[in-house]
Amino acid sequence: MTRPPKTPQTIAAGADEHIPFEMAERILDGENPLRVWREHRGLTVGELAERSGISRPYLSEIEIGRKDGTLRTMAALATALEVEIDDLLPADIATNAGE
């Protein structure tokens, strides 16, 4: 899915999604963004696994931090959740990505 770059203009035009404060707070507090987005979308682990073409146990292991998803897996999850891959990065990685 191709999205316009995130700028104040695209956000104001509604081309980017605003997230509730509670979601941002959960992610900043260290909760797995994948789980936060899945719950925000109202999906179960099984539903997201099916939509993204991965196994339910593998998705559960990614959510609890036991396994890292491959780039291909994370791309499939991002597509199923209708977000960018970087939206699924933990807060500490996303914050340090520009260093």
C-alpha atoms as an extended CHARMM CRD file, in Angstrom:
* protein
*
        99  EXT
         1         1  MET       CA              0.0000000000        0.0000000000        0.0000000000  PROA      1               0.0000000000
         2         2  THR       CA              1.4520000000        3.3500000000       -1.0350000000  PROA      2               0.0000000000
         3         3  ARG       CA              0.6960000000        6.2650000000        1.2390000000  PROA      3               0.0000000000
         4         4  PRO       CA              1.6170000000        9.8990000000        0.9250000000  PROA      4               0.0000000000
         5         5  PRO       CA              4.5040000000       11.0650000000        3.0890000000  PROA      5               0.0000000000
         6         6  LYS       CA              3.5230000000       12.1630000000        6.5920000000  PROA      6               0.0000000000
         7         7  THR       CA              3.5230000000       15.9410000000        6.6090000000  PROA      7               0.0000000000
         8         8  PRO       CA              1.3650000000       18.4910000000        8.4180000000  PROA      8               0.0000000000
         9         9  GLN       CA             -0.4880000000       19.0270000000        5.1350000000  PROA      9               0.0000000000
        10        10  THR       CA             -1.2760000000       15.3390000000        4.5400000000  PROA      10              0.0000000000
        11        11  ILE       CA             -2.3480000000       14.9180000000        8.1540000000  PROA      11              0.0000000000
        12        12  ALA       CA             -4.6130000000       17.9700000000        7.9450000000  PROA      12              0.0000000000
        13        13  ALA       CA             -6.0590000000       16.6430000000        4.6860000000  PROA      13              0.0000000000
        14        14  GLY       CA             -6.9880000000       13.3950000000        6.4020000000  PROA      14              0.0000000000
        15        15  ALA       CA             -4.4450000000       11.3340000000        4.4660000000  PROA      15              0.0000000000
        16        16  ASP       CA             -2.9000000000       10.0980000000        7.7040000000  PROA      16              0.0000000000
        17        17  GLU       CA             -4.5320000000        8.4750000000       10.6870000000  PROA      17              0.0000000000
        18        18  HSD       CA             -4.6120000000       10.1090000000       14.0840000000  PROA      18              0.0000000000
        19        19  ILE       CA             -4.3170000000        7.6750000000       16.9680000000  PROA      19              0.0000000000
        20        20  PRO       CA             -5.9020000000        8.0360000000       20.3850000000  PROA      20              0.0000000000
        21        21  PHE       CA             -3.6590000000        9.2880000000       23.1790000000  PROA      21              0.0000000000
        22        22  GLU       CA             -4.1660000000        6.0040000000       25.0440000000  PROA      22              0.0000000000
        23        23  MET       CA             -2.6750000000        4.0800000000       22.1310000000  PROA      23              0.0000000000
        24        24  ALA       CA              0.3840000000        6.3000000000       21.9600000000  PROA      24              0.0000000000
        25        25  GLU       CA              0.8020000000        6.0670000000       25.7040000000  PROA      25              0.0000000000
        26        26  ARG       CA              0.6860000000        2.2410000000       25.6250000000  PROA      26              0.0000000000
        27        27  ILE       CA              3.3580000000        2.1500000000       22.9190000000  PROA      27              0.0000000000
        28        28  LEU       CA              5.5620000000        4.6920000000       24.7040000000  PROA      28              0.0000000000
        29        29  ASP       CA              5.1880000000        2.6680000000       27.9130000000  PROA      29              0.0000000000
        30        30  GLY       CA              6.8030000000       -0.2740000000       26.1060000000  PROA      30              0.0000000000
        31        31  GLU       CA              3.8140000000       -2.3310000000       25.0150000000  PROA      31              0.0000000000
        32        32  ASN       CA              4.2590000000       -4.0780000000       21.6770000000  PROA      32              0.0000000000
        33        33  PRO       CA              2.9080000000       -1.7560000000       18.9410000000  PROA      33              0.0000000000
        34        34  LEU       CA              1.7510000000       -4.7680000000       16.9430000000  PROA      34              0.0000000000
        35        35  ARG       CA             -0.5830000000       -5.7890000000       19.7720000000  PROA      35              0.0000000000
        36        36  VAL       CA             -1.7380000000       -2.2060000000       20.3190000000  PROA      36              0.0000000000
        37        37  TRP       CA             -2.6120000000       -1.7670000000       16.6350000000  PROA      37              0.0000000000
        38        38  ARG       CA             -4.2760000000       -5.1990000000       16.4460000000  PROA      38              0.0000000000
        39        39  GLU       CA             -6.4860000000       -4.4030000000       19.4160000000  PROA      39              0.0000000000
        40        40  HSD       CA             -7.2040000000       -0.9140000000       18.0370000000  PROA      40              0.0000000000
        41        41  ARG       CA             -8.4130000000       -2.5190000000       14.8100000000  PROA      41              0.0000000000
        42        42  GLY       CA            -10.6030000000       -4.9010000000       16.8280000000  PROA      42              0.0000000000
        43        43  LEU       CA             -8.8730000000       -8.0310000000       15.5580000000  PROA      43              0.0000000000
        44        44  THR       CA             -8.0800000000      -11.2320000000       17.3900000000  PROA      44              0.0000000000
        45        45  VAL       CA             -4.6970000000      -12.9010000000       17.0180000000  PROA      45              0.0000000000
        46        46  GLY       CA             -6.3340000000      -15.5050000000       14.7830000000  PROA      46              0.0000000000
        47        47  GLU       CA             -7.9770000000      -12.9230000000       12.5420000000  PROA      47              0.0000000000
        48        48  LEU       CA             -4.7590000000      -10.9430000000       12.0540000000  PROA      48              0.0000000000
        49        49  ALA       CA             -2.7720000000      -14.1190000000       11.4570000000  PROA      49              0.0000000000
        50        50  GLU       CA             -5.2350000000      -15.1850000000        8.7640000000  PROA      50              0.0000000000
        51        51  ARG       CA             -5.2780000000      -11.7580000000        7.1030000000  PROA      51              0.0000000000
        52        52  SER       CA             -1.4910000000      -11.5750000000        7.0280000000  PROA      52              0.0000000000
        53        53  GLY       CA             -0.8790000000      -15.1960000000        6.0000000000  PROA      53              0.0000000000
        54        54  ILE       CA              1.1810000000      -16.2060000000        9.0300000000  PROA      54              0.0000000000
        55        55  SER       CA              0.5330000000      -18.7650000000       11.7240000000  PROA      55              0.0000000000
        56        56  ARG       CA             -1.2440000000      -17.8050000000       14.9050000000  PROA      56              0.0000000000
        57        57  PRO       CA              1.5610000000      -19.1690000000       17.1500000000  PROA      57              0.0000000000
        58        58  TYR       CA              4.1800000000      -17.1710000000       15.2190000000  PROA      58              0.0000000000
        59        59  LEU       CA              2.1200000000      -13.9880000000       15.5680000000  PROA      59              0.0000000000
        60        60  SER       CA              1.7220000000      -14.6190000000       19.3010000000  PROA      60              0.0000000000
        61        61  GLU       CA              5.4820000000      -15.0630000000       19.6780000000  PROA      61              0.0000000000
        62        62  ILE       CA              6.1100000000      -11.7790000000       17.8710000000  PROA      62              0.0000000000
        63        63  GLU       CA              3.5860000000       -9.9870000000       20.0730000000  PROA      63              0.0000000000
        64        64  ILE       CA              5.1010000000      -11.2260000000       23.3180000000  PROA      64              0.0000000000
        65        65  GLY       CA              8.6410000000      -10.4920000000       22.1160000000  PROA      65              0.0000000000
        66        66  ARG       CA              9.8570000000      -14.0660000000       21.9680000000  PROA      66              0.0000000000
        67        67  LYS       CA             10.5630000000      -13.7480000000       18.2360000000  PROA      67              0.0000000000
        68        68  ASP       CA             11.3160000000      -10.9020000000       15.8760000000  PROA      68              0.0000000000
        69        69  GLY       CA              9.2880000000      -10.8860000000       12.7150000000  PROA      69              0.0000000000
        70        70  THR       CA             11.1120000000      -10.9670000000        9.4080000000  PROA      70              0.0000000000
        71        71  LEU       CA             10.8130000000       -7.9390000000        7.1620000000  PROA      71              0.0000000000
        72        72  ARG       CA              8.4160000000       -9.8830000000        4.9460000000  PROA      72              0.0000000000
        73        73  THR       CA              6.2820000000      -10.8700000000        7.9480000000  PROA      73              0.0000000000
        74        74  MET       CA              6.2020000000       -7.3430000000        9.3480000000  PROA      74              0.0000000000
        75        75  ALA       CA              5.2580000000       -5.9940000000        5.9070000000  PROA      75              0.0000000000
        76        76  ALA       CA              2.3620000000       -8.4710000000        5.7180000000  PROA      76              0.0000000000
        77        77  LEU       CA              1.2210000000       -7.4930000000        9.2090000000  PROA      77              0.0000000000
        78        78  ALA       CA              1.4660000000       -3.7790000000        8.3940000000  PROA      78              0.0000000000
        79        79  THR       CA             -0.5960000000       -4.2880000000        5.2500000000  PROA      79              0.0000000000
        80        80  ALA       CA             -3.2380000000       -6.2810000000        7.1410000000  PROA      80              0.0000000000
        81        81  LEU       CA             -3.4160000000       -3.5570000000        9.8100000000  PROA      81              0.0000000000
        82        82  GLU       CA             -3.3410000000       -0.7570000000        7.2100000000  PROA      82              0.0000000000
        83        83  VAL       CA             -0.3030000000        0.9190000000        8.7970000000  PROA      83              0.0000000000
        84        84  GLU       CA              3.2920000000        1.5660000000        7.8000000000  PROA      84              0.0000000000
        85        85  ILE       CA              5.9500000000       -0.9080000000        8.9510000000  PROA      85              0.0000000000
        86        86  ASP       CA              7.5380000000        1.7790000000       11.0950000000  PROA      86              0.0000000000
        87        87  ASP       CA              4.2640000000        2.0480000000       13.0430000000  PROA      87              0.0000000000
        88        88  LEU       CA              4.9640000000       -1.4760000000       14.3020000000  PROA      88              0.0000000000
        89        89  LEU       CA              8.4340000000       -0.6890000000       15.6740000000  PROA      89              0.0000000000
        90        90  PRO       CA              8.8400000000       -0.5800000000       19.4390000000  PROA      90              0.0000000000
        91        91  ALA       CA              9.0640000000        2.9890000000       20.7870000000  PROA      91              0.0000000000
        92        92  ASP       CA             12.7460000000        2.6700000000       21.7220000000  PROA      92              0.0000000000
        93        93  ILE       CA             13.7180000000        1.5870000000       18.1950000000  PROA      93              0.0000000000
        94        94  ALA       CA             11.4550000000        4.1210000000       16.4830000000  PROA      94              0.0000000000
        95        95  THR       CA             12.8690000000        6.9350000000       18.6430000000  PROA      95              0.0000000000
        96        96  ASN       CA             16.4980000000        6.0080000000       17.8630000000  PROA      96              0.0000000000
        97        97  ALA       CA             15.9960000000        5.2260000000       14.1740000000  PROA      97              0.0000000000
        98        98  GLY       CA             17.2080000000        8.6330000000       13.0300000000  PROA      98              0.0000000000
        99        99  GLU       CA             20.5030000000        8.5140000000       14.9390000000  PROA      99              0.0000000000
